[in-house]
């Protein structure tokens, strides 16, 4: 079992200490071209892709070694995006790394917990480290790493939410300071959910009804209009994108063997 504290650089790529960011909208490793060069990763063009809603050329490479604390992965696929420069010059690891383990992003506890899959004793020890007030939410996967689960906006039930922890959209909070948007959807969906048109036209909206994932429910979340919700996602209707500002209230366990999230709620 690996227990890794947020903010402590216990990762390295190809033997070089590297600060990495978790983003479940990503695959294995994703970085910009300068980082790939610094880390000794050879790349070749692989076609077109997207960074958020921005179309860009995508390059592919291979990291010989990714180490997260005591966990070591070898021959890790790397996606290189020219848009990851400047203030977005991050090295990201995504769903496909988490998928190798029983993984917990313990936001309140500031921990990343990784345990081997298929080991009942280690699974028990892993779960014993978490609060016992738990909610289970089944999730689905499309393609190699896209995760989605059922949620609700107010009384509108059985919606499909793309679970992508990488949404970064900060706005002034009504209570002071900054508040991160937890959700993104299209203007068309907002109007379907009877959000007034003048509200739906804003760049950021405080949702007047609860936002739910399974039986988890939060009030007064911020949402931003976006592309998710305007077209099918891999043949599945996708109603919105749920992100970090919602998920950070819990210790979020991703159980890929049973295809369920376990949200442990601190008392």
JORAZI-V864400 format. One record per residue. N is the residue number from 1. RES is the residue in one small letter. OMEGA is omega in radians with two decimals (none if undefined). Layout:
BEGIN
n = [N,N]
res = [RES,RES]
omega = [OMEGA,OMEGA]
END
This chain:
BEGIN
n = [1,2,3,4,5,6,7,8,9,10,11,12,13,14,15,16,17,18,19,20,21,22,23,24,25,26,27,28,29,30,31,32,33,34,35,36,37,38,39,40,41,42,43,44,45,46,47,48,49,50,51,52,53,54,55,56,57,58,59,60,61,62,63,64,65,66,67,68,69,70,71,72,73,74,75,76,77,78,79,80,81,82,83,84,85,86,87,88,89,90,91,92,93,94,95,96,97,98,99,100,101,102,103,104,105,106,107,108,109,110,111,112,113,114,115,116,117,118,119,120,121,122,123,124,125,126,127,128,129,130,131,132,133,134,135,136,137,138,139,140,141,142,143,144,145,146,147,148,149,150,151,152,153,154,155,156,157,158,159,160,161,162,163,164,165,166,167,168,169,170,171,172,173,174,175,176,177,178,179,180,181,182,183,184,185,186,187,188,189,190,191,192,193,194,195,196,197,198,199,200,201,202,203,204,205,206,207,208,209,210,211,212,213,214,215,216,217,218,219,220,221,222,223,224,225,226,227,228,229,230,231,232,233,234,235,236,237,238,239,240,241,242,243,244,245,246,247,248,249,250,251,252,253,254,255,256,257,258,259,260,261,262,263,264,265,266,267]
res = [x,x,x,x,x,x,x,x,x,x,x,x,x,x,x,x,x,x,x,x,x,x,x,x,x,x,x,x,x,x,x,x,x,x,x,x,x,x,x,x,x,x,x,x,x,x,x,x,x,x,x,x,x,x,x,x,x,x,x,x,x,x,x,x,x,x,x,x,x,x,x,x,x,x,x,x,x,x,x,x,x,x,x,x,x,x,x,x,x,x,x,x,x,x,x,x,x,x,x,x,x,x,x,x,x,x,x,x,x,x,x,x,x,x,x,x,x,x,x,x,x,x,x,x,x,x,x,x,x,x,x,x,x,x,x,x,x,x,x,x,x,x,x,x,x,x,x,x,x,x,x,x,x,x,x,x,x,x,x,x,x,x,x,x,x,x,x,x,x,x,x,x,x,x,x,x,x,x,x,x,x,x,x,x,x,x,x,x,x,x,x,x,x,x,x,x,x,x,x,x,x,x,x,x,x,x,x,x,x,x,x,x,x,x,x,x,x,x,x,x,x,x,x,x,x,x,x,x,x,x,x,x,x,x,x,x,x,x,x,x,x,x,x,x,x,x,x,x,x,x,x,x,x,x,x,x,x,x,x,x,x,x,x,x,x,x,x]
omega = [3.07,3.00,-3.01,-3.13,3.03,2.99,3.10,-3.06,3.08,3.14,2.89,3.13,-3.09,3.08,-3.14,3.12,-3.01,2.99,-3.12,-3.14,3.12,3.08,-3.08,2.99,-3.13,-3.09,3.09,3.08,3.10,-3.11,3.07,-3.07,3.14,3.11,3.14,3.13,3.13,-3.07,3.07,-3.13,3.08,-3.06,3.02,-3.09,-3.08,3.09,-3.11,3.08,-3.09,2.90,-2.94,3.11,-3.09,3.09,-3.10,2.99,3.14,3.06,-3.13,3.07,-3.10,3.02,-3.11,-3.05,2.97,3.13,3.03,-3.04,-3.13,-3.12,-3.10,3.02,-3.14,3.12,-3.04,3.11,-3.12,2.96,-3.10,-3.11,3.12,-3.14,3.14,3.13,3.10,-3.11,3.08,-3.13,-3.10,2.86,-3.01,2.89,-2.95,-3.01,-3.05,3.00,3.12,-3.08,3.14,-3.00,2.71,-2.91,3.04,2.96,-3.09,-3.09,-3.13,-3.13,3.13,-3.06,2.87,-3.11,3.14,3.09,3.10,3.04,3.04,3.14,-3.03,-3.12,-3.14,3.04,3.13,3.12,3.12,-3.06,3.10,3.11,-2.99,3.07,-3.05,3.06,-2.91,3.04,-3.12,-3.13,3.07,3.04,-3.08,3.10,3.03,-3.11,-3.04,-3.07,-3.09,-3.13,3.02,-3.08,-3.09,3.12,-3.11,2.97,-3.06,-3.12,-3.10,-2.98,3.04,3.05,3.11,-3.13,2.96,-3.09,-3.03,-3.04,-3.00,3.12,3.11,-3.11,-3.06,-3.07,3.07,3.13,3.06,-3.14,-3.14,-3.11,-3.11,3.10,-3.12,3.07,-3.11,-2.93,3.04,3.09,-3.09,3.06,3.13,3.12,3.14,3.14,3.07,-3.13,3.05,2.93,-3.10,-3.04,3.12,3.07,-3.11,-3.14,-3.10,3.10,3.07,-3.03,2.95,-3.04,-3.07,3.13,-3.12,3.00,-3.04,2.94,-2.97,3.12,3.08,-3.06,3.08,3.12,3.01,3.11,3.05,3.06,3.11,3.08,3.14,-3.06,-3.10,-3.11,-3.10,-3.11,3.12,-3.12,-3.09,-3.14,-3.14,3.06,3.12,-3.01,3.14,-3.13,3.13,-2.96,-2.95,-3.04,3.02,-3.01,-3.01,3.12,-2.98,2.82,-2.95,3.11,3.10,-3.09,-3.07,3.12,-3.11,-3.14,3.07,2.95,3.00,3.13,3.09,-2.98,3.07,3.12,none]
END
